[in-house]
Amino acid sequence: QVQLAESGGGLVQPGASLRLSCAASGRTASSRRMAWFRQAPGKEREFVGTISWNGGSTYYSDSVTGRFTISRDSAKNTVLLQMTTLKPEDTAVYYCAAAAVLGPTAISTTTDRYAYWGQGTQVTVSS
């Protein structure tokens, strides 16, 4: 099994940067595609970005492309979400997720492809 724990959220002003961290535990965590999703109040959970099992490729939603970067340190079983030029519309609870399938998998932007989830961390962008 895989356990995920996000950290690094907080309150920042528009234009600021923030880095979220996802600590993964479990023997197979480093062999799974990972993703970040977010959920604002009253809205559905939304795809943010994903990184392949080996860190070789990333893919982002249009709303964060060019501002957010996902990376992973397999040795530390950690996935990072670096967020820059934050906007009020980025306010949400951010979730880390691990794919249900091990190894190479196609890019997936839907929640049903991810079997393991963290508890979420709140990001608030406000002046």
ChimeraX attribute file (.defattr): number of C-alpha atoms within 10 A of each C-alpha:
attribute: neighborCount
match mode: 1-to-1
recipient: residues
	/A:1	9
	/A:2	19
	/A:3	16
	/A:4	22
	/A:5	18
	/A:6	23
	/A:7	19
	/A:8	14
	/A:9	18
	/A:10	14
	/A:11	14
	/A:12	18
	/A:13	14
	/A:14	17
	/A:15	14
	/A:16	13
	/A:17	16
	/A:18	17
	/A:19	16
	/A:20	22
	/A:21	20
	/A:22	26
	/A:23	18
	/A:24	25
	/A:25	16
	/A:26	11
	/A:27	10
	/A:28	15
	/A:29	23
	/A:30	25
	/A:31	19
	/A:32	23
	/A:33	28
	/A:34	31
	/A:35	31
	/A:36	26
	/A:37	22
	/A:38	22
	/A:39	19
	/A:40	17
	/A:41	9
	/A:42	6
	/A:43	9
	/A:44	9
	/A:45	17
	/A:46	18
	/A:47	22
	/A:48	25
	/A:49	25
	/A:50	28
	/A:51	24
	/A:52	22
	/A:53	22
	/A:54	16
	/A:55	19
	/A:56	9
	/A:57	13
	/A:58	17
	/A:59	17
	/A:60	20
	/A:61	15
	/A:62	10
	/A:63	12
	/A:64	17
	/A:65	12
	/A:66	12
	/A:67	13
	/A:68	20
	/A:69	20
	/A:70	24
	/A:71	19
	/A:72	21
	/A:73	13
	/A:74	15
	/A:75	7
	/A:76	11
	/A:77	18
	/A:78	19
	/A:79	26
	/A:80	21
	/A:81	23
	/A:82	15
	/A:83	19
	/A:84	17
	/A:85	15
	/A:86	22
	/A:87	16
	/A:88	15
	/A:89	12
	/A:90	20
	/A:91	20
	/A:92	22
	/A:93	18
	/A:94	27
	/A:95	26
	/A:96	31
	/A:97	30
	/A:98	29
	/A:99	25
	/A:100	16
	/A:101	14
	/A:102	14
	/A:103	15
	/A:104	12
	/A:105	14
	/A:106	9
	/A:107	17
	/A:108	18
	/A:109	19
	/A:110	12
	/A:111	17
	/A:112	9
	/A:113	17
	/A:114	19
	/A:115	13
	/A:116	17
	/A:117	22
	/A:118	20
	/A:119	14
	/A:120	22
	/A:121	21
	/A:122	20
	/A:123	22
	/A:124	21
	/A:125	20
	/A:126	15
	/A:127	9
